[in-house]
Amino acid sequence: MEEKVSLNRKGYTQQSIKFLKSALTKDNIFIDTPSVIDWLKGQNRKVNVNVTRIRFEKLDLWHFDNLSLRHSTGKFFSIDGIKIDTNLSPISSWSRPIINQPEIGYLGFITKEFNGVLYFLMQAKIEPGNVNYVQLSPTLQATKSNYTREHKGKAPAYLEYFQKVHADDILLDQLQSEQGGRFFKKRNRNIIIKVDGDIEVLDNFVWLTLSQIKELMKMDNLVNMDTRTVVSGIPYGDYSAESINLLTFLDDPLEYGSISKKMLESYLNEDNHFNTFNDVLSFITRLKCNFELNVTQVPLSELDQWKITDSTIEHIDNKYFKVIATEVEISNREVMKWSQPMIEPAQQGLCAFVCKEINGILHFIVQAKLECGNFDIIELAPTVQCLTGNYNNEKSIHKLPFLNYVLNADKQKILFDVFQSEEGGRFYKEQNRNMIIMAGEELSLELPDNYIWMTLNQLQKFIQFNNYINIQARSLIAAISFIK
């Protein structure tokens, strides 16, 4: 058992200290951050990628049956049709396609200490739907169908480290959801393990500190969604306010009163919260009891307002997304050529947190969001999560809480503004604008019914449990850096 240390009635573990130290360490003994960008460009040049749109009839080993579009093995995933009924106004019933992938995959990092600092083994991984092909992914990123080699190809690199890991070497182990608006109750095992001995670093892998990973998240489409979801779950411990202030005197660079330090305080301090943990839990429970979500499978051919062509499944008004068919060739994958359906977005999305200092601690406006693929009705989401179609519509700007505030935010109040890709194994060139906005006295503490104030400390605690914090919120949380 790992030793538990108490500090002024607060608690942290040696494990959380190692994570925090890595998050505060910019210097890397192997590669500096600018060189990582050049390295990624070099990895991109090394690999041949060809993604071609094809007709559904040209998909190899995929076919339509009476209900779905599915693989002949019954593995990987299927495109199903569903009908949704809910008591959440203004729309109480609709139908649509959804990705059904019931198996649980690995999203995992190998970590190792060098000179007392924890490093993460990152992979330069190409997915067919990535905006820029190569992005930084976890050490292991594999569906169950892939790591059990249903594709008849090679096993993913480093798989054996995760399959044979001893319990004492697991630093983080969580089940986390994927996009509830695209997947039906999909979850992955987010896991971080440590190694002590020598480990071969393959050509498309690199050791980075947590601080570097967060720094790279400030740039468009460099760090993939799977990295972001695992990083979001990392705990940094609970400290007293006095102990947090001591961090100001570290050699590296927490500047007193800076936004970086305020973010760290919001992560570490479990006192002076506007709402208690039980308040938040009661808020979630009440909404889950009040909202109803009934999902039934229907044939794709019977979806209302959707049509099937020879190469797409699309909405009659060209809204939301299309299901397309693709043929893929990637020279460094376990299988180098295959075909598959993918989801192509009709428009970009917006995911934004609005935060405000309350009782001396940064709090974030969090919404309880119902999505048709959610495992348990609602998940906690960013302040604003919508498609661009929502805010191109003048009526929606005024109806959707905080959307107008985010779109018209003063540049000086924008703390984070970056385009981040969604998972390129299922989504074709999809990216969302990710933002964090700092509010002042102009924003009231009063919130609409489905919204609540939470600190990063509270959000991180709920991330530890299944199906509480959605992937859009986790993506934003992961990108929060503690160094200027």
C-alpha positions in Angstrom: 0.0 0.0 0.0 1.3 3.5 -0.8 2.0 5.6 2.2 -0.7 8.3 2.9 0.7 11.6 4.2 -1.4 14.2 6.0 -0.7 17.9 5.9 -2.8 20.3 7.9 -5.7 17.9 7.7 -5.3 17.6 4.0 -4.1 14.6 2.1 -1.8 13.8 -0.7 0.1 10.7 -1.8 3.6 10.3 -3.0 1.9 9.3 -6.3 0.0 12.6 -6.6 3.2 14.6 -5.7 5.0 12.8 -8.6 2.2 13.8 -11.0 2.3 17.4 -9.7 6.1 17.6 -10.0 5.9 16.4 -13.7 3.2 19.0 -14.4 5.5 21.7 -13.1 8.6 20.5 -15.0 9.2 22.2 -18.4 12.8 21.0 -18.9 13.1 17.6 -20.5 16.4 15.7 -20.5 15.6 14.1 -23.8 13.8 16.7 -26.0 12.6 20.3 -25.6 9.1 21.3 -26.4 9.8 23.1 -29.7 11.8 20.1 -30.9 8.7 17.9 -30.2 6.8 19.9 -32.9 9.6 19.3 -35.4 9.8 15.6 -34.4 6.0 15.3 -35.1 6.5 16.9 -38.5 9.2 14.4 -39.3 7.0 11.6 -38.2 4.3 12.9 -40.6 6.8 12.9 -43.5 7.9 9.3 -42.8 4.4 7.8 -43.2 2.3 7.4 -46.3 -1.4 8.1 -45.7 -4.2 7.7 -48.2 -7.9 8.0 -47.2 -10.4 7.7 -50.0 -14.1 8.1 -49.9 -15.9 5.1 -51.5 -19.4 3.8 -51.9 -20.9 1.6 -49.2 -20.9 -1.4 -51.5 -17.1 -1.1 -51.8 -16.6 -1.5 -48.1 -14.6 -4.7 -47.4 -16.2 -7.0 -44.7 -18.9 -4.4 -43.9 -22.5 -4.7 -44.9 -26.0 -3.5 -44.2 -28.4 -5.9 -42.5 -32.0 -5.3 -41.5 -31.0 -2.9 -38.7 -27.5 -1.6 -39.0 -24.2 -1.2 -40.9 -21.8 -3.7 -39.3 -18.6 -5.7 -39.7 -18.9 -9.3 -40.9 -17.1 -10.5 -37.7 -19.6 -8.8 -35.4 -16.6 -7.0 -33.9 -15.2 -3.5 -34.0 -18.3 -1.3 -34.1 -21.6 -0.9 -35.9 -23.7 2.1 -37.1 -27.1 1.6 -35.6 -30.4 3.6 -35.8 -32.0 4.8 -32.6 -35.1 6.6 -31.5 -34.9 8.9 -28.5 -37.7 9.9 -26.2 -37.2 12.3 -23.3 -39.0 14.8 -21.1 -36.3 17.4 -21.7 -37.9 20.2 -23.7 -38.0 21.8 -26.3 -37.5 18.6 -28.3 -38.9 15.4 -26.7 -38.4 12.9 -29.5 -36.0 12.4 -32.4 -34.1 9.7 -34.3 -30.6 9.4 -35.7 -27.6 7.1 -36.4 -25.2 6.3 -33.6 -21.9 4.4 -33.2 -22.4 1.2 -31.2 -19.1 -0.1 -29.8 -19.8 -2.0 -26.7 -16.3 -3.3 -26.1 -13.9 -1.5 -23.7 -10.6 -0.5 -25.1 -7.2 0.6 -23.6 -6.1 4.2 -23.4 -2.9 3.8 -21.5 0.4 5.6 -20.6 3.7 4.0 -19.6 5.5 6.3 -17.2 9.0 6.2 -15.8 11.1 8.4 -13.5 14.2 10.0 -14.8 16.2 12.2 -12.4 13.3 12.2 -10.0 10.7 13.4 -12.6 7.9 11.3 -14.0 7.9 11.1 -17.8 5.1 9.8 -20.1 5.8 7.7 -23.1 4.0 9.3 -26.0 3.2 7.9 -29.4 3.1 9.8 -32.7 0.1 8.1 -34.0 -1.8 8.5 -37.3 -5.5 8.0 -37.4 -7.4 8.2 -40.8 -9.7 11.0 -39.6 -7.1 13.2 -38.0 -7.0 16.8 -39.3 -3.2 16.7 -39.6 -2.7 12.9 -39.5 0.0 12.6 -36.9 -0.9 13.6 -33.3 0.4 12.7 -29.9 -1.4 9.8 -28.4 -1.0 7.6 -25.3 1.5 4.8 -25.3 -1.3 2.3 -26.0 -4.5 3.3 -27.8 -6.4 0.2 -28.9 -9.9 -1.2 -29.0 -10.5 -4.7 -27.8 -11.0 -5.9 -31.3 -7.6 -4.4 -32.2 -5.6 -5.8 -29.3 -7.2 -9.2 -29.6 -6.2 -9.0 -33.3 -9.5 -9.5 -34.9 -8.0 -7.6 -37.9 -5.4 -10.4 -38.3 -2.6 -7.8 -38.0 0.2 -7.2 -35.5 -0.5 -6.6 -31.8 -0.1 -3.0 -30.7 3.3 -2.0 -29.3 3.8 -2.2 -25.5 0.5 -4.1 -25.1 2.1 -6.7 -22.9 3.1 -4.1 -20.3 -0.5 -3.3 -19.6 -1.7 -6.9 -19.7 0.9 -8.1 -17.3 1.1 -5.0 -15.0 1.2 -5.6 -11.2 -1.4 -3.8 -9.2 1.3 -1.9 -7.3 2.5 -0.4 -10.6 -0.9 1.1 -11.6 -1.0 4.9 -10.9 -4.4 5.5 -12.4 -7.2 3.2 -13.6 -10.6 4.5 -14.6 -13.5 3.8 -17.0 -14.4 7.0 -18.9 -17.1 7.7 -21.4 -16.7 9.0 -25.0 -19.0 11.4 -26.8 -22.5 10.8 -25.7 -23.9 12.5 -28.8 -22.0 10.1 -31.1 -21.4 6.8 -29.2 -24.0 4.6 -27.5 -22.8 4.1 -23.9 -19.1 3.8 -25.0 -16.4 3.6 -22.4 -12.6 3.1 -22.4 -10.2 2.0 -19.7 -8.0 5.0 -19.0 -4.8 3.7 -17.3 -1.4 4.9 -16.3 1.3 2.5 -15.2 4.9 2.9 -14.1 8.0 0.9 -15.1 11.4 0.9 -13.3 13.6 -1.1 -15.7 14.9 -0.4 -19.1 12.3 -0.1 -21.9 12.9 0.1 -25.6 11.7 3.4 -27.1 10.5 2.7 -30.6 11.0 5.2 -33.5 7.6 6.9 -33.2 7.6 7.2 -29.4 9.1 9.9 -27.1 9.4 10.7 -23.4 7.6 13.9 -22.3 6.9 15.5 -18.9 3.3 16.3 -18.1 4.1 20.0 -18.3 5.2 19.6 -21.9 2.0 17.6 -22.8 -0.1 20.5 -21.4 2.0 23.1 -23.2 1.4 21.2 -26.5 -2.3 21.2 -25.9 -2.2 25.0 -26.3 -1.6 24.4 -30.0 -4.2 23.4 -32.6 -4.6 19.6 -33.1 -1.3 18.4 -31.8 -2.5 16.3 -28.8 -5.2 13.8 -29.6 -8.5 13.3 -27.7 -7.3 10.0 -26.1 -4.3 11.7 -24.5 -6.5 14.5 -23.2 -9.0 12.2 -21.6 -6.4 10.2 -19.7 -4.5 13.3 -18.5 -7.8 14.8 -17.2 -8.1 12.1 -14.6 -4.7 12.7 -13.0 -5.0 13.6 -9.3 -2.7 16.2 -7.8 -3.8 15.8 -4.1 -5.5 18.0 -1.6 -3.7 20.7 0.3 -4.3 23.5 2.8 -4.2 27.1 1.5 -1.0 27.7 3.5 0.7 24.7 1.8 -0.4 25.9 -1.6 1.1 29.3 -1.0 4.5 27.6 -0.4 4.5 26.5 -4.0 5.0 30.2 -4.9 8.6 29.8 -3.6 9.5 26.9 -5.9 12.5 27.4 -8.2 10.2 27.1 -11.2 7.9 29.7 -11.9 4.6 30.0 -10.1 4.0 33.7 -10.0 2.0 34.8 -7.1 -1.5 35.9 -8.2 -1.0 34.6 -11.7 -3.8 32.7 -13.6 -1.5 29.6 -13.6 -1.3 29.7 -9.8 -5.0 30.3 -9.4 -5.7 27.3 -11.6 -3.4 25.2 -9.4 -5.1 26.5 -6.2 -8.5 25.5 -7.7 -7.1 22.0 -8.3 -5.5 21.5 -4.9 -7.7 23.4 -2.4 -10.7 21.5 -1.1 -11.8 24.4 1.2 -14.1 27.4 0.6 -16.1 25.9 -2.2 -19.3 27.7 -3.2 -21.0 24.3 -3.2 -20.0 21.3 -1.1 -19.3 17.9 -2.7 -22.6 16.7 -1.3 -24.3 19.7 -2.9 -23.0 18.7 -6.3 -23.9 15.1 -5.8 -27.4 16.1 -4.8 -27.7 18.4 -7.9 -26.7 15.5 -10.2 -29.0 13.0 -8.4 -32.0 15.3 -8.6 -31.6 15.9 -12.4 -31.1 12.2 -13.1 -34.4 11.5 -11.2 -36.2 14.3 -13.0 -35.0 13.6 -16.6 -36.1 10.6 -18.6 -34.1 9.1 -21.5 -35.5 6.2 -23.4 -33.5 4.9 -26.4 -34.8 2.1 -28.7 -33.1 0.6 -31.7 -34.8 1.1 -35.1 -33.6 0.2 -38.6 -31.4 2.7 -40.3 -33.7 2.8 -43.2 -36.6 3.9 -41.0 -34.9 6.9 -39.3 -37.0 10.0 -39.5 -35.4 12.9 -41.5 -32.4 10.8 -42.4 -31.7 9.2 -45.8 -29.3 6.5 -47.1 -27.5 7.1 -50.4 -24.9 4.9 -52.1 -22.1 6.7 -50.1 -23.7 8.5 -47.1 -26.2 8.3 -44.3 -27.2 11.9 -43.9 -29.8 14.3 -42.5 -32.3 15.6 -45.1 -31.2 19.2 -44.2 -27.5 18.4 -44.2 -27.3 19.0 -40.4 -25.3 17.4 -37.6 -23.1 14.8 -39.4 -22.9 12.2 -42.2 -21.9 8.6 -42.1 -19.4 8.1 -44.9 -17.5 5.0 -46.3 -13.7 5.2 -46.5 -10.8 3.1 -47.8 -7.6 3.7 -45.7 -3.9 3.0 -46.3 -1.4 3.9 -43.6 2.1 2.4 -43.9 3.0 2.1 -40.2 -0.2 0.6 -38.7 -0.7 -3.0 -37.4 -2.9 -3.4 -40.6 -1.8 -1.2 -43.4 -4.9 -1.3 -45.5 -8.6 -1.5 -44.6 -12.0 0.1 -45.1 -14.5 1.4 -42.6 -17.4 3.8 -42.0 -16.6 7.1 -40.4 -18.5 10.1 -39.1 -18.0 13.4 -40.9 -19.3 16.5 -39.1 -21.5 19.0 -40.9 -19.9 21.9 -38.9 -17.4 22.7 -36.1 -18.4 22.7 -32.5 -17.7 25.0 -29.5 -16.8 23.8 -26.1 -16.2 26.5 -23.5 -15.8 26.8 -19.7 -16.6 30.1 -18.0 -14.8 30.5 -14.7 -14.9 33.1 -11.9 -13.1 33.7 -8.6 -15.4 33.0 -5.7 -14.2 32.9 -2.1 -10.7 33.4 -3.4 -10.8 30.2 -5.5 -11.6 29.8 -9.3 -14.9 28.1 -9.9 -16.2 26.9 -13.2 -19.8 27.0 -14.5 -20.7 23.4 -15.3 -23.9 22.2 -17.0 -25.7 18.9 -16.6 -26.1 17.8 -20.2 -28.4 15.0 -21.4 -27.1 13.2 -24.6 -28.7 10.2 -26.2 -25.7 7.9 -25.8 -25.0 8.7 -22.1 -24.6 5.7 -19.9 -26.7 7.3 -17.1 -28.9 10.0 -18.6 -26.7 13.1 -17.9 -23.0 14.0 -17.6 -21.4 17.2 -16.4 -20.3 19.2 -19.4 -18.6 22.6 -20.2 -20.6 25.8 -19.7 -21.2 25.9 -23.5 -21.2 22.8 -25.7 -22.8 23.2 -29.1 -22.5 23.1 -32.9 -21.7 26.2 -34.9 -25.2 25.9 -36.4 -26.6 26.7 -32.9 -24.8 30.0 -32.8 -25.2 31.0 -36.4 -28.8 31.2 -35.5 -29.7 34.5 -33.9 -32.5 32.9 -31.8 -30.1 30.3 -30.4 -27.6 32.9 -29.3 -30.1 34.3 -26.9 -31.7 30.9 -25.9 -28.5 28.9 -25.1 -27.2 30.1 -21.7 -23.8 31.8 -21.8 -23.3 31.3 -25.5 -23.6 35.0 -26.2 -21.2 35.8 -23.3 -18.6 33.4 -24.7 -18.8 34.6 -28.3 -18.5 38.2 -27.2 -15.8 37.8 -24.5 -13.1 40.4 -24.3 -9.8 39.1 -25.6 -8.2 39.8 -22.3 -10.6 37.5 -20.6 -9.9 34.5 -22.9 -7.5 32.2 -21.1 -7.5 29.4 -23.6 -8.6 29.3 -27.2 -7.5 26.3 -29.4 -8.9 23.9 -32.0 -8.8 20.3 -30.8 -9.5 17.2 -32.9 -12.0 14.6 -32.0 -10.9 10.9 -32.1 -9.6 10.2 -35.6 -10.4 6.5 -35.7 -14.1 7.2 -36.0 -14.5 10.9 -36.9 -13.3 12.3 -40.2 -11.5 15.6 -39.8 -13.6 16.8 -36.9 -12.4 19.6 -34.6 -14.0 21.8 -32.0 -13.1 25.2 -30.7 -12.0 24.8 -27.0 -12.1 27.9 -24.8 -11.8 29.0 -21.2 -13.1 32.5 -20.3 -12.4 34.4 -17.1 -15.5 36.2 -15.8 -15.6 39.2 -13.4 -18.2 41.0 -11.4 -20.4 41.4 -14.5 -21.4 37.7 -14.2 -23.9 36.9 -11.4 -23.4 33.9 -9.1 -27.0 32.9 -9.9 -27.2 30.2 -12.5 -29.9 28.5 -14.6 -31.4 25.3 -13.2 -29.2 22.8 -14.9 -25.9 24.7 -14.1 -23.7 24.7 -11.0 -20.4 26.2 -9.8 -17.6 23.7 -9.2 -13.8 24.0 -8.6 -11.2 22.0 -10.4 -10.7 20.0 -7.2 -14.4 19.0 -7.3 -14.3 18.2 -11.0 -11.3 16.1 -10.6 -12.9 14.1 -7.8 -15.9 13.4 -9.9 -13.7 12.3 -12.9 -12.5 9.4 -10.7 -15.9 7.8 -11.0 -17.6 6.5 -14.1 -19.9 8.6 -16.2 -19.9 11.9 -14.3 -17.8 14.3 -16.4 -18.2 14.2 -20.2 -15.3 14.0 -22.6 -15.7 17.6 -23.8 -15.2 18.8 -20.2 -12.3 16.5 -19.6 -10.6 17.7 -22.7 -10.7 21.3 -21.5 -9.6 20.3 -17.9 -6.6 18.3 -19.3 -5.3 21.4 -21.1 -5.2 23.6 -17.9 -1.5 24.4 -17.2 0.1 25.5 -14.0 3.1 27.2 -15.7 2.9 30.4 -17.7 
